[in-house]
Amino acid sequence: MSQARCALAIVLIFLLHTVLPAQQPAIVLDKNDPELRAILTEIEADAESARLKAKIPGMSIVIVHDQDVLLAKGFGYADLEKKIPADPQTVYRIGSVTKSFTALMLMQLRDAGKLALVPVRPSNNYFARLGSGGPPIEVSDVTGSIVLNRI
C-alpha cells in the first residue's frame, strides 16, 4: 500500500469513528478512566505501527470528544533529514486529503435531502462531443458532474 493510500485510509477511519458518532447525543467521558486510557494507548500503538508499516516519515493525530482533546500526539519526524520530531502542532502539506472531506460533505448533503446525486449517463459524455459539430457544451452542463467524477 502506498504512503498516500495508507494516509488516506487513516483519515477515513478517523472520520468514520468521529463524524458518525458525533451525530448521536453526547456521552460524558472521564479522561482519567483506566479503560479509556487503555483504548487511547492502543490507538497510539496502532497508529505508530501503521506509520512504520507504510513507511510514513511522520504524522500527527488528535482525538476529540465533545470539544475535549483526549489524545494529541506526533509520530516519527516532521523533518526526516534534520531529525525534527513530529508533534500535534506539526503543519503538513494537505495533498489530496481534501477530496475525502469534499466527498463526505457531499454524502452528508445527499443524506439530508439537500443534494441529489445523479449518475452520469453515457449520452452525457461531454468529452466525446468535443469537436463533433454537435451543440456547444455549456459550463452549467458539466461543472457538477466533472467535480463529482474527479473526486
N, CA, C and O atoms as a DFTB+ gen file, in Angstrom:
604 C
 N C O
     1  1       0.858      -1.180       0.000
     2  2       0.000       0.000       0.000
     3  2       0.895       1.230       0.000
     4  3       1.848       1.310       0.775
     5  1       0.591       2.186      -0.865
     6  2       1.404       3.390      -0.964
     7  2       1.210       4.262       0.282
     8  3       0.247       4.103       1.031
     9  1       2.149       5.179       0.476
    10  2       2.058       6.089       1.624
    11  2       0.793       6.922       1.553
    12  3       0.127       7.137       2.566
    13  1       0.462       7.390       0.364
    14  2      -0.728       8.232       0.210
    15  2      -1.986       7.445       0.534
    16  3      -2.877       7.952       1.215
    17  1      -2.066       6.206       0.052
    18  2      -3.252       5.399       0.338
    19  2      -3.360       5.066       1.823
    20  3      -4.455       5.067       2.385
    21  1      -2.230       4.784       2.456
    22  2      -2.258       4.488       3.891
    23  2      -2.707       5.720       4.675
    24  3      -3.525       5.619       5.589
    25  1      -2.171       6.872       4.316
    26  2      -2.568       8.105       4.997
    27  2      -4.050       8.376       4.790
    28  3      -4.747       8.778       5.721
    29  1      -4.533       8.157       3.569
    30  2      -5.948       8.357       3.280
    31  2      -6.802       7.380       4.074
    32  3      -7.860       7.746       4.586
    33  1      -6.342       6.137       4.176
    34  2      -7.087       5.141       4.952
    35  2      -7.180       5.547       6.420
    36  3      -8.226       5.387       7.048
    37  1      -6.091       6.070       6.958
    38  2      -6.089       6.516       8.355
    39  2      -7.086       7.655       8.535
    40  3      -7.842       7.674       9.506
    41  1      -7.088       8.607       7.596
    42  2      -8.020       9.734       7.682
    43  2      -9.463       9.243       7.604
    44  3     -10.311       9.681       8.381
    45  1      -9.745       8.333       6.670
    46  2     -11.110       7.831       6.523
    47  2     -11.567       7.069       7.759
    48  3     -12.704       7.224       8.203
    49  1     -10.676       6.242       8.318
    50  2     -11.027       5.520       9.545
    51  2     -11.327       6.519      10.656
    52  3     -12.295       6.362      11.401
    53  1     -10.490       7.546      10.760
    54  2     -10.712       8.581      11.766
    55  2     -12.065       9.243      11.561
    56  3     -12.815       9.438      12.517
    57  1     -12.382       9.592      10.311
    58  2     -13.661      10.248      10.027
    59  2     -14.841       9.351      10.385
    60  3     -15.823       9.807      10.972
    61  1     -14.740       8.082      10.031
    62  2     -15.837       7.159      10.329
    63  2     -16.062       7.012      11.827
    64  3     -17.195       6.849      12.279
    65  1     -14.984       7.069      12.588
    66  2     -15.118       6.897      14.030
    67  2     -15.442       8.188      14.765
    68  3     -15.777       8.155      15.949
    69  1     -15.346       9.329      14.081
    70  2     -15.635      10.593      14.762
    71  2     -16.880      11.277      14.242
    72  3     -17.680      11.770      15.037
    73  1     -17.070      11.322      12.940
    74  2     -18.204      12.052      12.375
    75  2     -19.515      11.333      12.637
    76  3     -20.491      11.957      13.055
    77  1     -19.551      10.034      12.397
    78  2     -20.805       9.305      12.588
    79  2     -21.270       9.315      14.046
    80  3     -22.435       9.618      14.303
    81  1     -20.398       8.993      15.010
    82  2     -20.860       9.063      16.395
    83  2     -21.198      10.480      16.846
    84  3     -21.977      10.648      17.784
    85  1     -20.637      11.499      16.208
    86  2     -20.901      12.877      16.617
    87  2     -22.357      13.265      16.394
    88  3     -22.819      14.257      16.958
    89  1     -23.090      12.504      15.583
    90  2     -24.481      12.812      15.321
    91  2     -25.387      12.274      16.431
    92  3     -26.578      12.583      16.456
    93  1     -24.849      11.492      17.326
    94  2     -25.608      10.945      18.437
    95  2     -25.474      11.874      19.645
    96  3     -24.580      12.719      19.679
    97  1     -26.364      11.721      20.642
    98  2     -26.238      12.562      21.838
    99  2     -24.870      12.384      22.501
   100  3     -24.317      11.285      22.521
   101  1     -24.338      13.477      23.041
   102  2     -23.011      13.456      23.651
   103  2     -22.981      12.548      24.879
   104  3     -23.920      12.515      25.675
   105  1     -21.886      11.821      25.006
   106  2     -21.652      10.956      26.155
   107  2     -20.535      11.602      26.967
   108  3     -19.515      12.001      26.405
   109  1     -20.712      11.706      28.256
   110  2     -19.698      12.306      29.106
   111  2     -18.616      11.263      29.374
   112  3     -18.905      10.155      29.827
   113  1     -17.370      11.632      29.088
   114  2     -16.243      10.733      29.312
   115  2     -15.353      11.273      30.419
   116  3     -15.127      12.477      30.533
   117  1     -14.859      10.356      31.226
   118  2     -13.879      10.701      32.248
   119  2     -12.501      10.444      31.660
   120  3     -12.138       9.296      31.405
   121  1     -11.729      11.507      31.442
   122  2     -10.415      11.367      30.817
   123  2      -9.469      10.484      31.625
   124  3      -8.503       9.950      31.080
   125  1      -9.735      10.329      32.895
   126  2      -8.871       9.522      33.755
   127  2      -9.353       8.083      33.891
   128  3      -8.752       7.299      34.625
   129  1     -10.420       7.730      33.201
   130  2     -10.942       6.365      33.251
   131  2      -9.878       5.407      32.705
   132  3      -9.410       5.588      31.581
   133  1      -9.493       4.394      33.480
   134  2      -8.447       3.462      33.037
   135  2      -8.792       2.751      31.726
   136  3      -7.906       2.471      30.919
   137  1     -10.065       2.463      31.517
   138  2     -10.467       1.792      30.274
   139  2     -10.264       2.715      29.066
   140  3      -9.790       2.282      28.017
   141  1     -10.629       3.990      29.229
   142  2     -10.425       4.960      28.157
   143  2      -8.937       5.146      27.893
   144  3      -8.514       5.172      26.738
   145  1      -8.143       5.275      28.944
   146  2      -6.692       5.433      28.788
   147  2      -6.100       4.229      28.062
   148  3      -5.202       4.390      27.236
   149  1      -6.589       3.029      28.358
   150  2      -6.089       1.818      27.699
   151  2      -6.426       1.842      26.205
   152  3      -5.602       1.462      25.373
   153  1      -7.628       2.285      25.874
   154  2      -8.038       2.371      24.466
   155  2      -7.170       3.392      23.738
   156  3      -6.717       3.133      22.623
   157  1      -6.936       4.540      24.349
   158  2      -6.114       5.576      23.715
   159  2      -4.668       5.103      23.545
   160  3      -4.024       5.416      22.544
   161  1      -4.167       4.359      24.510
   162  2      -2.817       3.795      24.402
   163  2      -2.752       2.801      23.248
   164  3      -1.758       2.749      22.522
   165  1      -3.808       2.017      23.081
   166  2      -3.868       1.059      21.976
   167  2      -3.934       1.793      20.627
   168  3      -3.311       1.366      19.655
   169  1      -4.679       2.879      20.576
   170  2      -4.753       3.680      19.348
   171  2      -3.378       4.245      19.008
   172  3      -2.971       4.237      17.846
   173  1      -2.662       4.735      20.016
   174  2      -1.305       5.246      19.793
   175  2      -0.416       4.160      19.195
   176  3       0.297       4.399      18.221
   177  1      -0.461       2.968      19.784
   178  2       0.370       1.870      19.296
   179  2      -0.018       1.477      17.873
   180  3       0.850       1.220      17.039
   181  1      -1.314       1.432      17.596
   182  2      -1.780       1.077      16.254
   183  2      -1.364       2.138      15.231
   184  3      -0.971       1.802      14.114
   185  1      -1.449       3.408      15.607
   186  2      -1.061       4.492      14.705
   187  2       0.429       4.401      14.384
   188  3       0.825       4.542      13.228
   189  1       1.247       4.167      15.393
   190  2       2.694       4.054      15.171
   191  2       3.011       2.818      14.329
   192  3       3.873       2.870      13.452
   193  1       2.334       1.731      14.586
   194  2       2.537       0.508      13.804
   195  2       2.168       0.731      12.339
   196  3       2.902       0.312      11.444
   197  1       1.038       1.388      12.091
   198  2       0.611       1.678      10.721
   199  2       1.587       2.624      10.039
   200  3       1.879       2.471       8.853
   201  1       2.091       3.595      10.780
   202  2       3.059       4.542      10.219
   203  2       4.330       3.821       9.785
   204  3       4.840       4.054       8.689
   205  1       4.831       2.953      10.640
   206  2       6.046       2.215      10.311
   207  2       5.825       1.265       9.142
   208  3       6.664       1.170       8.246
   209  1       4.699       0.565       9.150
   210  2       4.393      -0.395       8.079
   211  2       4.292       0.309       6.728
   212  3       4.758      -0.215       5.716
   213  1       3.685       1.493       6.710
   214  2       3.514       2.246       5.465
   215  2       4.740       3.102       5.135
   216  3       4.775       3.768       4.101
   217  1       5.735       3.081       6.011
   218  2       6.961       3.862       5.825
   219  2       6.662       5.355       5.681
   220  3       7.234       6.041       4.833
   221  1       5.759       5.836       6.523
   222  2       5.426       7.256       6.555
   223  2       6.417       7.930       7.501
   224  3       6.529       7.524       8.658
   225  1       7.138       8.950       7.036
   226  2       8.159       9.570       7.882
   227  2       7.608      10.194       9.160
   228  3       8.237      10.103      10.214
   229  1       6.446      10.822       9.076
   230  2       5.882      11.459      10.246
   231  2       4.410      11.744      10.070
   232  3       3.927      11.950       8.956
   233  1       3.700      11.753      11.190
   234  2       2.270      12.080      11.167
   235  2       1.855      12.515      12.564
   236  3       2.556      12.262      13.544
   237  1       0.724      13.160      12.635
   238  2       0.169      13.604      13.909
   239  2      -1.296      13.195      13.949
   240  3      -1.975      13.172      12.923
   241  1      -1.769      12.875      15.141
   242  2      -3.184      12.545      15.291
   243  2      -3.764      13.322      16.458
   244  3      -3.055      13.730      17.378
   245  1      -5.051      13.511      16.396
   246  2      -5.777      14.109      17.510
   247  2      -7.132      13.426      17.587
   248  3      -7.778      13.192      16.566
   249  1      -7.550      13.115      18.781
   250  2      -8.872      12.546      19.012
   251  2      -9.604      13.495      19.941
   252  3      -9.149      13.786      21.047
   253  1     -10.748      13.972      19.470
   254  2     -11.532      14.949      20.210
   255  2     -12.908      14.365      20.475
   256  3     -13.528      13.785      19.584
   257  1     -13.376      14.519      21.693
   258  2     -14.741      14.115      22.042
   259  2     -15.429      15.291      22.713
   260  3     -14.991      15.767      23.760
   261  1     -16.500      15.750      22.104
   262  2     -17.302      16.835      22.670
   263  2     -16.431      18.029      23.082
   264  3     -16.531      18.525      24.204
   265  1     -15.583      18.476      22.164
   266  2     -14.696      19.624      22.338
   267  2     -13.527      19.380      23.292
   268  3     -12.747      20.298      23.543
   269  1     -13.388      18.176      23.825
   270  2     -12.263      17.854      24.702
   271  2     -11.241      17.017      23.941
   272  3     -11.591      16.013      23.320
   273  1      -9.980      17.432      23.991
   274  2      -8.910      16.665      23.361
   275  2      -8.566      15.491      24.266
   276  3      -8.133      15.671      25.404
   277  1      -8.767      14.286      23.743
   278  2      -8.451      13.084      24.504
   279  2      -7.036      12.600      24.225
   280  3      -6.366      12.054      25.101
   281  1      -6.594      12.810      22.985
   282  2      -5.254      12.377      22.597
   283  2      -4.746      13.302      21.510
   284  3      -5.459      13.561      20.540
   285  1      -3.542      13.801      21.649
   286  2      -2.874      14.591      20.621
   287  2      -1.408      14.192      20.656
   288  3      -0.722      14.384      21.660
   289  1      -0.935      13.629      19.540
   290  2       0.432      13.118      19.554
   291  2       1.014      13.102      18.146
   292  3       0.304      12.883      17.165
   293  1       2.313      13.339      18.069
   294  2       3.051      13.221      16.816
   295  2       3.843      11.938      16.819
   296  3       4.268      11.455      17.868
   297  1       4.039      11.389      15.633
   298  2       4.789      10.146      15.464
   299  2       5.834      10.364      14.384
   300  3       5.550      11.007      13.374
   301  1       7.021       9.848      14.576
   302  2       8.066       9.975      13.572
   303  2       8.623      11.378      13.509
   304  3       8.755      12.061      14.524
   305  1       8.951      11.801      12.282
   306  2       9.632      13.078      12.105
   307  2       8.855      14.045      11.221
   308  3       8.288      13.659      10.199
   309  1       8.843      15.309      11.637
   310  2       8.297      16.373      10.800
   311  2       9.296      16.683       9.693
   312  3       8.904      17.016       8.575
   313  1      10.586      16.575      10.003
   314  2      11.658      16.748       9.022
   315  2      12.636      15.614       9.230
   316  3      13.396      15.598      10.199
   317  1      12.609      14.667       8.313
   318  2      13.413      13.452       8.437
   319  2      14.908      13.754       8.377
   320  3      15.690      13.189       9.141
   321  1      15.303      14.648       7.465
   322  2      16.722      14.964       7.303
   323  2      17.305      15.648       8.540
   324  3      18.427      15.349       8.950
   325  1      16.543      16.563       9.129
   326  2      17.024      17.310      10.294
   327  2      16.655      16.622      11.608
   328  3      17.001      17.097      12.690
   329  1      15.946      15.492      11.496
   330  2      15.518      14.715      12.677
   331  2      14.680      15.552      13.651
   332  3      14.834      15.454      14.868
   333  1      13.790      16.377      13.086
   334  2      12.873      17.163      13.915
   335  2      11.627      16.312      14.136
   336  3      10.953      15.946      13.174
   337  1      11.312      15.991      15.396
   338  2      10.165      15.110      15.639
   339  2       8.829      15.773      15.308
   340  3       8.656      16.983      15.456
   341  1       7.899      14.945      14.859
   342  2       6.529      15.414      14.632
   343  2       5.847      15.579      15.981
   344  3       6.110      14.821      16.914
   345  1       4.977      16.563      16.081
   346  2       4.192      16.756      17.298
   347  2       2.776      17.169      16.890
   348  3       2.502      17.306      15.698
   349  1       1.876      17.370      17.848
   350  2       0.494      17.727      17.487
   351  2       0.365      19.047      16.713
   352  3      -0.644      19.265      16.042
   353  1       1.368      19.927      16.796
   354  2       1.298      21.212      16.106
   355  2       2.014      21.197      14.749
   356  3       2.067      22.226      14.075
   357  1       2.556      20.066      14.345
   358  2       3.265      19.987      13.069
   359  2       2.306      20.304      11.920
   360  3       1.186      19.796      11.873
   361  1       2.762      21.146      11.003
   362  2       1.967      21.509       9.830
   363  2       2.417      20.617       8.671
   364  3       3.608      20.507       8.381
   365  1       1.446      19.987       8.020
   366  2       1.726      19.097       6.902
   367  2       1.130      19.670       5.628
   368  3       0.175      20.446       5.669
   369  1       1.705      19.277       4.488
   370  2       1.095      19.630       3.210
   371  2      -0.173      18.809       3.069
   372  3      -0.194      17.629       3.420
   373  1      -1.217      19.419       2.563
   374  2      -2.530      18.791       2.567
   375  2      -2.701      17.743       1.471
   376  3      -3.460      16.790       1.652
   377  1      -2.018      17.895       0.347
   378  2      -2.135      16.905      -0.722
   379  2      -3.574      16.744      -1.191
   380  3      -4.284      17.730      -1.389
   381  1      -3.997      15.512      -1.366
   382  2      -5.336      15.225      -1.899
   383  2      -6.344      14.886      -0.802
   384  3      -7.433      14.398      -1.104
   385  1      -6.011      15.129       0.438
   386  2      -6.896      14.770       1.541
   387  2      -8.227      15.511       1.468
   388  3      -9.245      14.997       1.930
   389  1      -8.231      16.711       0.894
   390  2      -9.478      17.475       0.829
   391  2     -10.543      16.762       0.003
   392  3     -11.734      17.007       0.191
   393  1     -10.132      15.890      -0.903
   394  2     -11.113      15.143      -1.694
   395  2     -11.998      14.287      -0.791
   396  3     -13.201      14.175      -1.028
   397  1     -11.415      13.689       0.232
   398  2     -12.197      12.869       1.167
   399  2     -13.200      13.717       1.932
   400  3     -14.347      13.315       2.124
   401  1     -12.762      14.896       2.368
   402  2     -13.669      15.777       3.094
   403  2     -14.796      16.269       2.186
   404  3     -15.946      16.381       2.610
   405  1     -14.444      16.562       0.928
   406  2     -15.464      17.008      -0.026
   407  2     -16.478      15.902      -0.277
   408  3     -17.683      16.153      -0.289
   409  1     -15.998      14.680      -0.477
   410  2     -16.902      13.551      -0.708
   411  2     -17.792      13.318       0.509
   412  3     -18.985      13.053       0.356
   413  1     -17.234      13.413       1.710
   414  2     -18.015      13.243       2.931
   415  2     -19.099      14.320       3.020
   416  3     -20.248      14.019       3.344
   417  1     -18.733      15.577       2.733
   418  2     -19.692      16.672       2.776
   419  2     -20.822      16.448       1.772
   420  3     -21.991      16.678       2.082
   421  1     -20.468      15.999       0.573
   422  2     -21.489      15.751      -0.446
   423  2     -22.439      14.636      -0.014
   424  3     -23.646      14.732      -0.235
   425  1     -21.909      13.593       0.593
   426  2     -22.763      12.490       1.054
   427  2     -23.665      12.949       2.202
   428  3     -24.814      12.517       2.294
   429  1     -23.157      13.812       3.071
   430  2     -23.986      14.336       4.158
   431  2     -25.107      15.210       3.606
   432  3     -26.238      15.147       4.090
   433  1     -24.802      16.023       2.597
   434  2     -25.843      16.842       1.965
   435  2     -26.881      15.955       1.279
   436  3     -28.080      16.224       1.348
   437  1     -26.414      14.902       0.623
   438  2     -27.340      13.965      -0.018
   439  2     -28.239      13.308       1.029
   440  3     -29.453      13.223       0.841
   441  1     -27.644      12.844       2.132
   442  2     -28.416      12.185       3.192
   443  2     -29.423      13.130       3.832
   444  3     -30.482      12.697       4.287
   445  1     -29.099      14.423       3.871
   446  2     -30.006      15.423       4.451
   447  2     -31.066      15.874       3.448
   448  3     -31.909      16.711       3.771
   449  1     -31.027      15.320       2.226
   450  2     -32.010      15.678       1.216
   451  2     -31.766      17.029       0.573
   452  3     -32.665      17.579      -0.064
   453  1     -30.574      17.571       0.725
   454  2     -30.271      18.892       0.177
   455  2     -29.514      18.816      -1.150
   456  3     -29.228      19.842      -1.768
   457  1     -29.192      17.600      -1.583
   458  2     -28.435      17.429      -2.813
   459  2     -28.847      16.118      -3.454
   460  3     -28.930      15.090      -2.781
   461  1     -29.103      16.150      -4.738
   462  2     -29.414      14.922      -5.476
   463  2     -28.211      14.572      -6.328
   464  3     -27.757      15.381      -7.137
   465  1     -27.701      13.380      -6.148
   466  2     -26.584      12.917      -6.958
   467  2     -27.143      12.017      -8.051
   468  3     -27.746      10.979      -7.778
   469  1     -26.934      12.430      -9.274
   470  2     -27.454      11.697     -10.417
   471  2     -26.276      11.107     -11.175
   472  3     -25.344      11.830     -11.528
   473  1     -26.304       9.805     -11.431
   474  2     -25.178       9.227     -12.172
   475  2     -25.091       9.806     -13.585
   476  3     -26.111      10.128     -14.195
   477  1     -23.893       9.932     -14.087
   478  2     -23.686      10.453     -15.434
   479  2     -24.024       9.349     -16.425
   480  3     -23.460       8.256     -16.365
   481  1     -24.944       9.640     -17.334
   482  2     -25.328       8.673     -18.362
   483  2     -24.298       8.707     -19.488
   484  3     -23.670       9.740     -19.719
   485  1     -24.119       7.593     -20.187
   486  2     -23.173       7.586     -21.308
   487  2     -23.484       8.660     -22.343
   488  3     -22.568       9.171     -22.987
   489  1     -24.769       9.016     -22.518
   490  2     -25.120      10.054     -23.503
   491  2     -24.625      11.428     -23.074
   492  3     -24.589      12.361     -23.876
   493  1     -24.241      11.550     -21.789
   494  2     -23.723      12.829     -21.296
   495  2     -22.205      12.869     -21.332
   496  3     -21.587      13.640     -20.598
   497  1     -21.605      12.053     -22.171
   498  2     -20.153      12.061     -22.275
   499  2     -19.731      13.312     -23.036
   500  3     -19.603      13.304     -24.260
   501  1     -19.520      14.378     -22.284
   502  2     -19.256      15.679     -22.868
   503  2     -17.953      15.704     -23.652
   504  3     -17.845      16.404     -24.659
   505  1     -16.987      14.963     -23.207
   506  2     -15.692      14.996     -23.876
   507  2     -15.774      14.365     -25.263
   508  3     -15.074      14.795     -26.179
   509  1     -16.621      13.350     -25.428
   510  2     -16.798      12.738     -26.745
   511  2     -17.472      13.712     -27.702
   512  3     -17.280      13.620     -28.914
   513  1     -18.271      14.658     -27.164
   514  2     -18.964      15.635     -28.015
   515  2     -18.036      16.742     -28.494
   516  3     -18.369      17.440     -29.453
   517  1     -16.894      16.923     -27.864
   518  2     -15.985      17.989     -28.271
   519  2     -15.536      17.757     -29.708
   520  3     -15.101      16.658     -30.053
   521  1     -15.636      18.764     -30.532
   522  2     -15.184      18.678     -31.914
   523  2     -16.088      17.865     -32.817
   524  3     -15.749      17.623     -33.976
   525  1     -17.255      17.431     -32.297
   526  2     -18.150      16.606     -33.103
   527  2     -19.102      17.433     -33.949
   528  3     -19.852      16.877     -34.751
   529  1     -19.087      18.742     -33.787
   530  2     -20.001      19.593     -34.522
   531  2     -21.383      19.644     -33.901
   532  3     -22.289      20.268     -34.455
   533  1     -21.558      18.994     -32.753
   534  2     -22.841      18.989     -32.063
   535  2     -23.065      20.294     -31.333
   536  3     -22.320      21.256     -31.521
   537  1     -24.098      20.328     -30.493
   538  2     -24.395      21.569     -29.770
   539  2     -23.244      21.932     -28.833
   540  3     -22.556      21.053     -28.315
   541  1     -23.042      23.228     -28.622
   542  2     -21.957      23.638     -27.724
   543  2     -22.216      23.137     -26.298
   544  3     -23.359      22.990     -25.865
   545  1     -21.146      22.888     -25.608
   546  2     -21.235      22.406     -24.233
   547  2     -21.214      23.622     -23.314
   548  3     -20.285      24.428     -23.363
   549  1     -22.224      23.748     -22.490
   550  2     -22.319      24.850     -21.540
   551  2     -21.615      24.464     -20.244
   552  3     -21.608      23.295     -19.860
   553  1     -21.028      25.444     -19.578
   554  2     -20.359      25.181     -18.301
   555  2     -21.329      24.564     -17.311
   556  3     -20.955      23.663     -16.560
   557  1     -22.576      25.034     -17.297
   558  2     -23.556      24.505     -16.345
   559  2     -23.868      23.040     -16.619
   560  3     -24.331      22.335     -15.722
   561  1     -23.620      22.558     -17.856
   562  2     -23.861      21.160     -18.195
   563  2     -22.887      20.231     -17.489
   564  3     -23.250      19.117     -17.111
   565  1     -21.675      20.676     -17.312
   566  2     -20.628      19.746     -16.895
   567  2     -20.030      20.000     -15.522
   568  3     -19.417      19.097     -14.954
   569  1     -20.184      21.177     -14.979
   570  2     -19.467      21.518     -13.751
   571  2     -19.692      20.512     -12.640
   572  3     -18.727      19.975     -12.097
   573  1     -20.946      20.243     -12.285
   574  2     -21.224      19.328     -11.178
   575  2     -20.752      17.928     -11.446
   576  3     -20.159      17.299     -10.569
   577  1     -21.000      17.419     -12.638
   578  2     -20.612      16.032     -12.909
   579  2     -19.103      15.887     -12.976
   580  3     -18.564      14.871     -12.538
   581  1     -18.414      16.876     -13.513
   582  2     -16.953      16.774     -13.555
   583  2     -16.390      16.827     -12.143
   584  3     -15.500      16.048     -11.802
   585  1     -16.890      17.724     -11.330
   586  2     -16.394      17.828      -9.952
   587  2     -16.594      16.502      -9.233
   588  3     -15.671      16.001      -8.592
   589  1     -17.778      15.935      -9.330
   590  2     -18.051      14.688      -8.618
   591  2     -17.288      13.520      -9.205
   592  3     -16.875      12.626      -8.467
   593  1     -17.094      13.503     -10.493
   594  2     -16.355      12.405     -11.113
   595  2     -14.864      12.487     -10.840
   596  3     -14.169      11.477     -10.959
   597  1     -14.359      13.631     -10.487
   598  2     -12.928      13.789     -10.227
   599  2     -12.575      13.457      -8.791
   600  3     -11.391      13.349      -8.469
   601  1     -13.545      13.293      -7.922
   602  2     -13.263      13.027      -6.509
   603  2     -12.806      11.617      -6.330
   604  3     -12.518      11.199      -5.209
